[in-house]
Amino acid sequence: MTIEFTKYHGLGNDFILIDNRQSSEPILTDVQAVQLCDRHFGIGADGVIFALPATSPDADYKMRIFNSDGSEPEMCGNGIRCLARFLADLQAPSRTPQTYHIETLAGMITPQIQADGQVTVDMGVPRLTAAEIPTTLMEEDCRVIIQPLEVAGQTWKVTCVNMGNPHCITFVNNVAEIALESIGPQFEHHPIFPQRTNVEFVQVVAPDYLKMRVWERGAGITLACGTGACAALVAGFIIGRCERKATIELPGGSLVIEWSESNERIYMTGPAQRVFTGKLS
Ligand SMILES: N[C@@H](CCC[C@H](N)C(=O)O)C(=O)O
């Protein structure tokens, strides 16, 4: 049996996209996803994304994703922009704006392809209580805002945001100085995060411009993280360090994130790029 795939990236956060519309379960296992994501022995990617048929009458499709370590996250911001482009590329030549209602394990997410090719995603409402993150750092109904956390022999002041998936954000003076490779996994696997966590270090350049580096749960250092950029803006706004709308600069490029005052929803805008197609046998 051969399976076609297409490789996409969103700011260098790269994914193998599989047309899984004929079956309600992913046609590859988590173990196969790990093999395909391997950058030496496989295709190389931060994750594998499946376009599945919708189960809800309100949705067009369903997204499932495996991280490069085989774990299954609830949501992926850069991934859902890539999925929107993939679906548009599978269908008749584009009419824009094209909007998709996508079921995810974090609920309904709505990407819209703009006339200029950028994709704007309604990422939903951020969740902030300790129970929702989830973390045991505070009482269940408390928000985790600038709380001390011991990691790698240092006390960090962390703020936690759930954007469908968990994020732990620390504001620092200079993101370039953070030893992400050694510190990242210690945050990710800290016992206060029962479902592990994504880890973001953020530098405020201006109230409408943040710089961020990320250690992703299940994938390690990546060039960008869409949900992480949204979480960084939410954390920055809550602690009074940024505006409701800002550009987030990541190693792979920039995203524009806005936290709407009228409906409390987060809107993320950024690119999604097809790289190549191939066949798995
Ligand atoms: N890169 C993604 C997030 C992917 C999932 C993450 N690794 C997790 O386990 O939560 C993004 O762009 O949001």
The ligand as an SDF file (V2000), in Angstrom:
LIG
                    3D

 13 12  0  0  0  0  0  0  0  0999 V2000
    3.8120   23.7060   17.2240 N   0  0  0  0  0  0  0  0  0  0  0  0
    2.4920   23.7580   17.6540 C   0  0  0  0  0  0  0  0  0  0  0  0
    2.1230   23.0560   18.9260 C   0  0  0  0  0  0  0  0  0  0  0  0
    2.1950   21.5390   18.7270 C   0  0  0  0  0  0  0  0  0  0  0  0
    1.7260   20.7630   19.9250 C   0  0  0  0  0  0  0  0  0  0  0  0
    2.6440   20.8610   21.1000 C   0  0  0  0  0  0  0  0  0  0  0  0
    3.9270   20.2730   20.8440 N   0  0  0  0  0  0  0  0  0  0  0  0
    1.9690   20.1820   22.3080 C   0  0  0  0  0  0  0  0  0  0  0  0
    2.2850   19.0200   22.6210 O   0  0  0  0  0  0  0  0  0  0  0  0
    1.1020   20.8130   22.9030 O   0  0  0  0  0  0  0  0  0  0  0  0
    1.8330   25.1010   17.4650 C   0  0  0  0  0  0  0  0  0  0  0  0
    2.1880   25.7640   16.4750 O   0  0  0  0  0  0  0  0  0  0  0  0
    0.9270   25.4680   18.2070 O   0  0  0  0  0  0  0  0  0  0  0  0
  1  2  1  0
  2  3  1  0
  2 11  1  0
  3  4  1  0
  4  5  1  0
  5  6  1  0
  6  7  1  0
  6  8  1  0
  8  9  2  0
  8 10  1  0
 11 12  2  0
 11 13  1  0
M  END
$$$$
